[in-house]
Amino acid sequence: MYDILRSAHSGLRWLVLAALVIAIVNSFGKTKGGVTFANKDKKKALFALIFTHIQFLIGLVLYFISPKVVFSGASMKDDVLRFFLVEHVSLMVLAIILITVGYSKAKRTAMDGKKFKTIMVYYIIGLILILASIPWPFRNLGGSWY
């Protein structure tokens, strides 16, 4: 079960990143106004939101069953254990909160240009936090490209 969830979590990362980039690029050129916030624009932002929430749910299960998450005082002295116990989960939760708030604020905003700008800003900040907290192979935290 653990290996299946870990593989799904690792593979879904690429869909999350792609969906966020698509939503950001879509919003980037339309922030000046004059373009209506169409249903297809809403769906791009919504798919990014959905993928991040699915990724969060899988990650939440992994947090409690992973051998990399050790709840002890000694974990804080080990870089890898500390990363998975505190840093990874904290930054990911913060990123998901920002993405969710950005989508919710954009839905409530009346002006279309402001909707695009809200999504762009919140999703960019969320993407940066996600990229910073992924255990990339070059960080020597036991992560892989897939």
Secondary structure, 3 states (H helix, E strand, C coil): CHHHHHHHHHHHHHHHHHHHHHHHHHHHCCCCCCCCCCHHHHHHHHHHHHHHHHHHHHHHHHHHHCCCCCCCHHHHHCHHHHHHHHHHHHHHHHHHHHHHHHHHHHHHCCCHHHHHHHHHHHHHHHHHHHHHHCCCHHHCCCCCCC
